[in-house]
Amino acid sequence: MSTAMNHREHSSPPLLSLSGKKVVVVGGKTGIGLGIAHAAYAAGASVTVASRRITSAEERRDLANFEQVTLDICDEAAVRKAFDNIGPFDHLAVTAGPDLGTWGTFMDDDMRGVRSYIENKFLGSWACARYAAPHLRAGGSITFLTGGLAARHKSGFSAVTSAFVAVESLSGSLALELAPTRVNTIRPGYVDTNLWRVMSDNEREALRAKVRESFPARHAGTADDIGHAALFLMTNPYVTGTVIEVSGGENLVPSVF
Ligand SMILES: NC(=O)c1ccc[n+]([C@@H]2O[C@H](COP(=O)([O-])OP(=O)(O)OC[C@H]3O[C@@H](n4cnc5c(N)ncnc54)[C@H](OP(=O)(O)O)[C@@H]3O)[C@@H](O)[C@H]2O)c1
């Protein structure tokens, strides 16, 4: 028997298949979460997207394939109730996060900015994992989302860096505590989503151009790029407790913003 035939036998079913699996993406109605939801659906999963509001199919036809659930990740009771209602499922991704610029700076008059950022990004990720964990089936996984600031300090971003590092640390701890459920984190670089809507169209185009010019991958990252990485983490049974950088090489070049 040829090597090629053996290889074909071993690769069935497809390595990245989520057929028969149920995936929940918290933050999955927009941006990076939507990229993950699309990737999971395309791989055969049934997909539930959760965020603070339900959006009608007339408003957003691209959400028609997904079940929608409302939850505010800063509201522990709501998170618990949402996962109790969702019931058994296979893979959780938590991509929800605050809008740009809501974190304040270290020398602000008070600590409202950092408190609300940590409450959302860190404790929100914690709450989702905590209340999803009892419902995850055997072979399940949790994927968190941080960003390049976890590994690169930048003046004015102390709250973001601290929250991202905390999430990555939680991810490793949970890989042990929830084993054999696998727990990983994606650390994206710049991703061209509406998170950047605080910038004018011209500013956004200038940023994209800088990214295309300077990042080694020579393109502005897309939500689909991150969806692809999430699919890998959900389907590879030997990856746990790791942080995977999906940044087009942003970590290798000077900051673009
Ligand atoms: N885009 C980038 O370049 C980039 C780079 C590095 C890291 N990141 C990380 O990725 C996260 C998401 O980025 P994105 O580009 O996907 O942004 P996005 O499109 O603005 O997505 C954020 C999502 O989070 C949901 N959300 C926000 N607060 C919530 C809450 N309290 N409870 C439940 N859902 C909540 C929002 O839905 P509702 O408004 O409907 O609740 C929205 O769907 C960021 O916060 C950051 O941590 C992004």
The ligand as a Gaussian input file, in Angstrom:
#p B3LYP/6-31G(d) Opt

LIG

0 1
 N       -9.464000      44.103000      16.465000
 C       -8.210000      44.143000      16.856000
 O       -7.331000      44.705000      16.171000
 C       -7.794000      43.481000      18.142000
 C       -6.434000      43.334000      18.362000
 C       -6.009000      42.753000      19.539000
 C       -6.922000      42.302000      20.470000
 N       -8.236000      42.443000      20.231000
 C       -9.131000      41.930000      21.281000
 O      -10.292000      41.421000      20.730000
 C      -11.454000      41.943000      21.395000
 C      -12.588000      41.985000      20.408000
 O      -12.177000      42.704000      19.307000
 P      -13.072000      42.835000      18.021000
 O      -12.207000      43.461000      17.007000
 O      -13.745000      41.547000      17.725000
 O      -14.117000      43.921000      18.552000
 P      -15.698000      44.102000      18.362000
 O      -16.094000      43.794000      16.954000
 O      -15.992000      45.438000      18.927000
 O      -16.327000      42.960000      19.271000
 C      -16.553000      43.091000      20.614000
 C      -17.742000      42.208000      20.927000
 O      -17.842000      42.102000      22.326000
 C      -19.213000      42.175000      22.676000
 N      -19.240000      42.708000      24.032000
 C      -18.644000      43.830000      24.495000
 N      -18.895000      43.991000      25.806000
 C      -19.673000      42.922000      26.167000
 C      -20.255000      42.519000      27.390000
 N      -20.112000      43.254000      28.507000
 N      -20.974000      41.382000      27.425000
 C      -21.133000      40.632000      26.305000
 N      -20.595000      40.957000      25.109000
 C      -19.879000      42.104000      25.050000
 C      -19.850000      43.114000      21.656000
 O      -21.225000      42.783000      21.410000
 P      -22.446000      43.650000      22.009000
 O      -22.078000      45.095000      21.838000
 O      -23.620000      43.196000      21.192000
 O      -22.543000      43.231000      23.438000
 C      -19.053000      42.761000      20.402000
 O      -19.688000      41.732000      19.669000
 C      -10.968000      43.290000      21.906000
 O      -11.670000      43.752000      23.029000
 C       -9.549000      42.965000      22.289000
 O       -9.613000      42.355000      23.561000
 C       -8.698000      43.016000      19.093000

